[in-house]
Amino acid sequence: MVTRVKRYFLEIKNFSNPIELNIPKNYQIILDDKKDFKLNKFFYKQIGEDHYWRDRLVWSDKEWLQYLKNKNLETHIIKKEQDLVGFYEQEYHPESNEVELINMGILKEFRGLKLGSKLLNHAIASASRKNPNRMWVHTCSLDHKHALQNYRSKGFEIFKEEEIDFVA
């Protein structure tokens, strides 16, 4: 079955506004400095299941390892005590001085707690430390129903929209 999907490309160029992280008690956001591909693979599969993330499902462990060898790629994990809650991946592109927010999401059992908003604030704060020209992301109508609103509420602006055919 073919479905028309609306895709949005958004960017933020102004990093001067103060960002309030306000991480709830018992939660923390940490950098996965061990670059454990199993975490990325787990989040991609679990979160992506609801949003039709499929590209990486066919990756071998070797491909995951290769992906995480990128020295400009960071994975940040949100946890509640020892429980995994969500993640984001971002890549710094030094040649253009940009940060790309590649993937971000919250596990199903933690949705509805505004943690996606907290995670996005953290991603913006983390990116801003690199003093980039911009941070950009793309989302689509298959992503979480509040994804586009979340990005826009943090200052992201749409710079490109398109419709694509999606085979379900």
Backbone torsions as a table, in degrees:
resi	resn	phi	psi	omega
1	MET	NA	130.4	179.5
2	VAL	-99.6	131.0	179.7
3	THR	-123.3	142.6	173.6
4	ARG	-83.4	128.9	-178.2
5	VAL	-120.6	134.2	177.2
6	LYS	-91.3	126.6	179.5
7	ARG	-116.4	136.0	-177.9
8	TYR	-120.1	134.4	174.0
9	PHE	-110.5	124.9	-175.2
10	LEU	-125.6	154.5	178.6
11	GLU	-144.3	155.7	171.8
12	ILE	-130.1	131.5	-178.8
13	LYS	-116.0	-19.1	-177.5
14	ASN	-101.1	112.8	-179.5
15	PHE	-108.8	17.3	-175.2
16	SER	-82.9	-17.4	-179.9
17	ASN	-73.2	135.0	178.6
18	PRO	-63.6	140.9	-178.9
19	ILE	-111.1	121.8	177.7
20	GLU	-94.0	117.4	-178.4
21	LEU	-79.2	-45.1	177.0
22	ASN	40.2	55.0	177.7
23	ILE	-71.1	128.3	-179.0
24	PRO	-59.8	153.7	177.6
25	LYS	-55.2	142.8	-179.7
26	ASN	76.4	1.7	176.4
27	TYR	-110.5	152.3	173.3
28	GLN	-149.6	152.3	175.3
29	ILE	-117.6	123.3	-175.8
30	ILE	-126.5	151.5	173.7
31	LEU	-81.8	130.4	175.4
32	ASP	-81.7	82.7	-177.7
33	ASP	-76.3	-8.7	175.3
34	LYS	-83.6	-13.6	-178.5
35	LYS	51.2	57.1	-179.7
36	ASP	-82.0	102.8	-176.2
37	PHE	-58.9	-24.6	-179.0
38	LYS	-64.6	-32.9	176.4
39	LEU	-66.9	-48.4	179.2
40	ASN	-60.2	-44.2	-179.6
41	LYS	-62.8	-43.3	179.1
42	PHE	-60.6	-52.1	-178.4
43	PHE	-63.1	-43.2	-179.1
44	TYR	-58.1	-45.1	-178.0
45	LYS	-70.1	-48.3	-174.2
46	GLN	-70.1	-47.6	-179.1
47	ILE	-74.9	-41.3	-177.6
48	GLY	-66.6	-21.4	179.7
49	GLU	-54.9	-38.9	-178.2
50	ASP	-82.5	-11.5	-173.1
51	HIS	-125.4	15.6	175.6
52	TYR	62.4	34.8	171.5
53	TRP	-74.9	119.5	-175.0
54	ARG	-131.4	-22.7	-171.1
55	ASP	-53.0	-44.3	-174.8
56	ARG	-88.1	-4.6	-179.0
57	LEU	-62.6	-23.4	-179.2
58	VAL	-91.6	-2.8	-178.6
59	TRP	-67.6	139.8	172.3
60	SER	-79.9	167.4	176.2
61	ASP	-59.8	-35.3	178.9
62	LYS	-62.7	-40.4	178.4
63	GLU	-67.0	-38.8	176.4
64	TRP	-62.7	-45.1	179.0
65	LEU	-60.1	-43.1	179.4
66	GLN	-62.3	-42.4	178.9
67	TYR	-58.6	-44.3	-176.2
68	LEU	-79.1	-8.3	176.1
69	LYS	-71.7	-15.3	179.6
70	ASN	-60.1	115.2	-176.4
71	LYS	-67.0	-17.0	-179.6
72	ASN	-95.0	2.4	-179.6
73	LEU	-98.0	132.3	175.7
74	GLU	-124.9	143.0	172.5
75	THR	-120.3	126.6	177.1
76	HIS	-113.9	137.2	-175.3
77	ILE	-116.8	132.7	171.0
78	ILE	-100.2	132.5	-178.8
79	LYS	-129.5	150.6	169.1
80	LYS	-111.7	107.9	-170.5
81	GLU	54.6	-114.2	179.4
82	GLN	-100.0	-2.5	-177.9
83	ASP	-83.2	134.7	174.2
84	LEU	-71.7	137.6	-176.6
85	VAL	-120.3	-43.9	-177.3
86	GLY	-174.7	-174.2	-175.6
87	PHE	-160.1	168.4	163.0
88	TYR	-147.2	149.1	174.7
89	GLU	-116.7	133.8	174.3
90	GLN	-138.6	147.2	-179.5
91	GLU	-124.7	130.8	174.9
92	TYR	-87.7	129.6	177.8
93	HIS	-107.2	94.8	-174.4
94	PRO	-63.1	-32.4	-177.7
95	GLU	-63.7	-29.4	178.3
96	SER	-112.9	-1.6	-177.2
97	ASN	52.3	54.4	179.5
98	GLU	-130.7	154.3	173.2
99	VAL	-116.2	127.1	177.8
100	GLU	-103.5	123.3	172.8
101	LEU	-85.6	107.4	-170.6
102	ILE	-82.7	-53.4	179.3
103	ASN	-141.7	149.5	176.4
104	MET	-156.6	140.8	177.1
105	GLY	-177.3	165.0	-179.7
106	ILE	-119.7	137.3	176.3
107	LEU	-61.4	148.3	-173.4
108	LYS	-49.9	-43.9	-175.0
109	GLU	-70.7	-9.3	179.1
110	PHE	-111.7	4.2	-179.8
111	ARG	-72.8	155.0	179.5
112	GLY	87.8	5.1	-179.0
113	LEU	-107.1	10.0	-179.2
114	LYS	67.5	20.8	-179.4
115	LEU	-74.9	-27.2	175.3
116	GLY	-62.3	-37.2	176.9
117	SER	-65.4	-43.9	178.3
118	LYS	-64.1	-41.3	-179.4
119	LEU	-66.0	-40.6	177.9
120	LEU	-65.7	-41.0	175.1
121	ASN	-57.7	-42.2	179.5
122	HIS	-63.9	-42.8	179.9
123	ALA	-61.4	-43.0	179.1
124	ILE	-64.5	-44.6	179.4
125	ALA	-62.7	-42.6	178.7
126	SER	-63.2	-44.8	179.5
127	ALA	-64.1	-39.7	-175.3
128	SER	-63.8	-25.1	178.4
129	ARG	-66.3	-17.5	177.4
130	LYS	-87.8	-3.9	-179.1
131	ASN	52.8	53.8	-177.3
132	PRO	-79.1	162.5	171.6
133	ASN	-68.6	-33.5	178.8
134	ARG	-164.5	163.7	170.0
135	MET	-121.7	137.2	-179.1
136	TRP	-136.7	161.2	-176.4
137	VAL	-155.1	158.1	167.6
138	HIS	-127.2	147.8	178.1
139	THR	-138.6	171.4	-179.6
140	CYS	-149.3	174.4	-177.2
141	SER	-68.4	-6.2	175.5
142	LEU	-91.0	-15.2	-179.7
143	ASP	-73.4	179.0	-179.7
144	HIS	-51.6	143.3	-174.4
145	LYS	-60.9	-20.4	179.4
146	HIS	-103.9	4.8	-175.3
147	ALA	-59.3	-54.1	-177.7
148	LEU	-60.2	-44.9	179.2
149	GLN	-61.2	-39.9	179.7
150	ASN	-61.8	-49.0	179.5
151	TYR	-60.5	-46.5	-177.4
152	ARG	-65.1	-36.2	-179.8
153	SER	-67.3	-18.9	179.9
154	LYS	-96.5	3.6	176.8
155	GLY	104.9	-0.3	176.1
156	PHE	-70.7	141.5	176.9
157	GLU	-122.0	142.6	179.1
158	ILE	-71.6	128.5	175.1
159	PHE	-114.8	-7.6	177.7
160	LYS	-160.7	139.7	174.5
161	GLU	-131.4	147.6	176.3
162	GLU	-154.8	159.5	172.2
163	GLU	-113.4	136.2	179.9
164	ILE	-129.8	157.6	173.5
165	ASP	-84.9	132.5	179.2
166	PHE	-121.1	127.1	178.3
167	VAL	-95.3	112.9	-178.7
168	ALA	-83.5	NA	NA
